């Protein structure tokens, strides 16, 4: 805990202390289990100052956890902002592999973000901010995996279903591996899990593209 200073401290110092304390406390306890009192105590300031400078716990969460993750997501998206080149399948594989490894590298942050309680006061704003960040990742999937070199959607893909389905699969592989591979003695190496997930995605997209059929045009399994 930072020592309390009875003197008047600069605004920048107070905000820095609160942001550092908030980031550490959210990382350790998540959103729902963190209180403004905990953050203020960790920063060595009063709750009154916390509310004066940031207004709410949700605002601090957005400035620290969500805000920082949003910046890393934007950096990831910019890596794939250049015009596509090469075969569609090769480009899709490169993007998906980069995405699943990006999610794995930020696994702890993603888990914290996924456990935000939308019913807690202020949680709704955090959830909305997270959805905006998720939309950025969905845009990468749509533009770099599910379109051809001219930017047209691949035949058989669904605007509302395919990209979210791909992202959900990769999130499961990258973030929930402890749940789906609970037996550590028989856990496959991460690269094998990644390639299995990518093969499922790429085969599914290619299969629909070749058949020219979307997921909503038929309810029968082949």
Secondary structure, 3 states (H helix, E strand, C coil): CCCCCCCCCCHHHHHHHHHHHHHHHHHHHCCCCCCHHHHHHHHCCCHHHHHHHHCCHHHHHHHHHHHHHHHHHHHHHHHCCCCCCCCHHHHHHHHHHHHHHHHHHCHHHHHHHHCCCCCCCCHHHHHHHHHHHHHHHHHHHHHHCCECCCCCECCCCCCCCHHHHHHHHHHHHHHCHHHHCCCHHHCCCHHHHHHHHHHHHHHHHHHHHHHCCCCCCCCCCC
